[in-house]
Amino acid sequence: MSTSTLGVPDVLHHARITGVGAYRPEHVVPNSAIIEAIDSSDEWIRERSGIASRHKAAEDESVVDMAEHASRAALAYAGLRAEQVGAVLVATVTHPYQTPAAAPILAARLGSGAAAFDISAACAGYCHAISVANDMVRVGTAEHVLVVGVEKLLDFTDPQDRGSAFIFGDGAGAAIVSRSETPGIGPTVWGSDGDKHRFITQRDAWTQLRDDRDLRWPAIIMEGPSVFRWAVWSMAKEAQRALDAAGVRADELAAFIPHQANVRIIDQMAKTLGLPPDLPIARDIVTTANTSAASVPLAMERMLREGEVEPGGLALQIGFGAGLVWAAQVVTLP
């Protein structure tokens, strides 16, 4: 019997982020607009989370609409046309259709016929997608990959749930991952703990809503104290593992860009990691709230645009949330 060998290239390329873009809906919702429904106060919300306001998408503004704005900005930053993109990855849990995914619709809007699919990893979705895009570029599947983290979370929030109504916001962030002459994306450290899936969850299945007309809207809810303890004690260790995997010391970083879940979590992670006191650390949660998969790219885009960080430096980014799942990597800022 004869055997044949597949014609698979044995050369790995390098990859890096070459462009970023962001979209924040125009409508801003301050804490004062939501406190009556949850019998709370602006002071309580700020003390518990650091959140002062969040952006809310218009009623007729979809996940794909927001993703398109952020994607066009990222393409312009990278100096690319949509037809040069070899794959489109959209990280989201709030596209309101089981199928089709948001990614192929977005690709068509941009004028691309590239491979396109969604990634459902909640608040860690963007960092998952960066890892997938990095691998695609490195093995030659694509030369450029568009990665989008986008959420319309306020559509999936119960405005009367005291534990979650103040947490979430809407927005989109995008990045271009491209072939590079030098390494620009470090090894990804990621994992899951499905035994804790009820810490952050949709409270009922859509099929239950079909069968029970009296059922509440299947909103996303969370056990705030449980999530806080898990993130504080576990995620700093994962972030350190990402630094170690990349061979980078904390004092070599130009920025720390964690998922914007809670300002107290961010501060505790920075302390545990021993980050330099003058290191730029993203705390966009104050004005964006928790935008899930969009939070890391939204923060990176703002830090670059406002000059808080410079292109070429190393940033540690980490996403973590519902699943429970997480992913972290060190990247070179575009």
N, C-alpha and C positions, 0 to 999 in steps of 0.2 A: 504493500500500500504506500503510495507516495504522500508526502506531506508538503505543505506550502507554508510560507512565512508571511504574516501580514505586513503590509508596508506602513509601519508605524514609526514616525520620526523618534529618534532616541535622544534628541537634544531638548533640554528644558530651557525656556526663556525666563527672563526676569519680568516682574510686573510692578507697577506703581499707580497711585491715584494721580491723574493728570488734570482733573477738573472737578469742581464742586458747584452746586447750585441749590437754591432754597426758595421756598414759597411759604409765606405766612399770610393767612387770610386777613382781610382788612378789618373785620369786626373784632374788637377787643372786649372781652368780658371780665370786668374786675370782680374781685371777691364780693363786693357789696351787692352785686346783682344776683348772687346765688345763696347768700347766707340765710335768708328768711325761710326758704324751702327746707333747709336742713337744720334749722334752729342752731345756728353757729354764729361766728363772728370773724371779721377780717383778722383780728389779732390771733385767734385760735388757729386759723388756717395757716397764717404766716409762721407761727411758732412750730406747728407740727410738720410743715412741709417746705416752707420757704416761698410758697406760691403767692403772688400778688394778683396775677391776671393770666388770662389765656386767650388764644385766638380761636374764633369760631367760624367755620366755613359757612357760606351762604347755603340756604336750603337747596338750591339747584346746582350747587358746586360739588362735583363728585370727586372721589379719590383719583380718578383718571385725570380730571381737570387740574387738580393740584399737582399731580405727578408731572403733567406736561409742562407746567410753568417751571418747576425745578429742573426738569431734564433739559429744557432748552437753554437754561442758564448754565448748566454743567457742560453741555456741548460747546457753547460759546467760550467758556473758560478754557476748555481743552483745545479749541480751534478745530473742531471736528464737525462734519456733516453727519446727519442721522444714518445715511446709507453706508457710512464707514463702520458702524457699530455691528458687531457680530453676534451679540446676544443682549437681551433686555431682561433684567431681573427686578421684580417688584416685591419688596418686603412689606406686607400689610396683613392685618386681620380684620379690616373694616371695609373691604370691598364687599358690597351687599349682595353679591351673587356667588353661589357655589360654583357656577361655571357660566360663561367663560371667565377665565382669569383676567385681571386688570392689565397684565403685561402685554398680551398681543393687541389689545385695544390701544394701549399707549404707543406701542411700536407703529401701528398703522397711522395714528395721529401725527407721529413724527416723520412719517414717510419711510419707514423701515420695514423690511420683510424678514428681519432676523429672528432667530429662535427666541421665544419669549415665554416666560413662566413666572408664577408667583411663588414666594416663599412665606410660609406661615410659621414664624418663630417669635411672634409678639415683639416685645421690647428688644429682644436680641436679634431680630430679623435682619437689620441692616448689616451687623457685623457677621452674621452667617452668610449673607449675600456677598459681602466683600471677600470672604474666604472662598466661596464658590467661584466668583469672578477671577480671583487670583489664580486658582487652579486651572481654570479654562484658558487663561492667557498663557500660563507657564507651559502647558502641554501643547499649545498651538490650536486649540479649538476655536479661539477667536483672538483677534489682535486688539480689539477694543470692546469692552463690555460696559453697558449702562446699568448702574445699580441705583435703585430708588427705594427710600424708606418713606412711606406715606400713610397717614391715618386720618380718618374722620371720626374720631373717638366720641365726640359729643353726640353723635347719632346713636351710639351704643351705651350711653350713660344714663342711669336713673337719676334725674335731678333731685329726687327726694331721698336718695340713699346717703346717709350721713358719712359713711365710710369711704365713698368713692366719688361723690358728685363734684367735689372740688379738685380732684386729682388731674383730670384729663383735659387735653386740648387738641386742636387740629393743626395739621401742617404737613409739609413735604420737604425732603432733602434728597439730593441726588449726587452721584459721583461717577466719574469715568475711570475705569481701570484699564490701563493700556500696557502694551509691551514696552519694556525699558531696557536700557543698556546695563543698569545696575539694580540691585534689589531695592524695592520700595515698600514691600509689604512683608512683615515678619510672619513666622509660624502662628497659626491660630490655635488658641487654647479654648476648647469648648466642651460642653457636656450637658447633662440633663438629670433631673431628679423628679421623675413622674409621680413618686409617692406623695409629693407635696402639690399636686396639680390643683387642689381645691383652694390654695392660697389666693390665686387669681384665676377667675373662671367666668364663663358665661353661665348665669344661674339656672337656665333651663334650655333644653334643646329646641331647635326650630320645629321639629316634628311634634313636640308636646304642644306648641302653640297652635299647630294645625288641629290637634285633637281636642284641645281644651280652650274654648273661646273666652273663658274667664281668667286665663293665665296672664300674669303680668308680662310686660315686654321683657324678652330674654337679655337683659342688660349685662354688661361686664361688671363684676363686683370683685372685691378683694378683702382679705383679712390683713389690714394694714400693719398691726403689730407683728404678726407672724412674718410678713414679707420683710419688714424692717430688720428683724433679728436675723433672718436668713441672709439678707444682702450684706449687713454689716459684718457678720462673722465669716461668711463664705466667699463673697465676691472679691475682697481685697486679696485673698490667697490666690484666686484665679488670675487677677491682674498681675500679681507678682510672678506667677508662672509664665504669663505672656512676656514679661520683661526678661525673665531668665531664658526663655526659648529663643528670644531675639538677640540675646547676648548684650542687653542694654541695661545700664544702671539708672536709677531714678534721677541722679544728678545730670544725666545726659539728655533727659527729655526737654523738649521745647514746650510741651503742653500735655495736660491730662484731660481727656474728653470722655467722661463716663456718661452712661445713660442717665437722663434727667428724671429720676424717680422721686428723689427727696433730697433736699439740700443737706439734711443731717447725715444721710447715708454718704453723700459725696464728701463731706468734711471728714467723716470718720475713716473712709477709705484712704483719703489723702494722708491722714495722720498715721494709719497703720502701715502704709507703704513708705513712710518716711520721705515724702516728697518735699523738695526745697520750699521754703515759705514764700519765695517770690515767683514760683512757677505758675504760669497762667493755667487756671483750672476753669472749665466750663461750668457755669451756674445759671444757664439760660432758663432753668425751671422757674425762676422768679417771674418771667414774663411770658413763658410759653406753656407752663405746666408740663405734665407728662404727655409727650406726643408719641410714645411707644417707639415703633421702628424709625420714626423720623427724627428722634431727639439727637442722636449723635451727628448725623450730617448737617442738621440745622445749626448745631453749635459750632461745628468746624467751619461752616461757611461764614457765620457771623464773626468768629475770631479772626479769620483771614481778612474779611472785608473791612473790619474796623481796625486792623493793624495790631491786634492784641498778640498775634503770632505771625511769624514770617514763613514764606514758602521755603521748603528744604529742611526744616527742623523735624525732629522725631516726636510723634504724638502717640501716647498710649490711649487706645479706645476700648471700651467694654460695654456690652449690652447684656441685660439680664431681665428676666420677667416670666410671664405666664408659661407654664409647662411642667415644672419650672425648668428654664433653659438659660444658657449663657454662652457668650463667645467674646473673646478678646484678642487683640493683636496690636503690635506696634507698627505704625505706618509713617512714611515720609509725607509731610504736608505738601500739597501741590502748589 
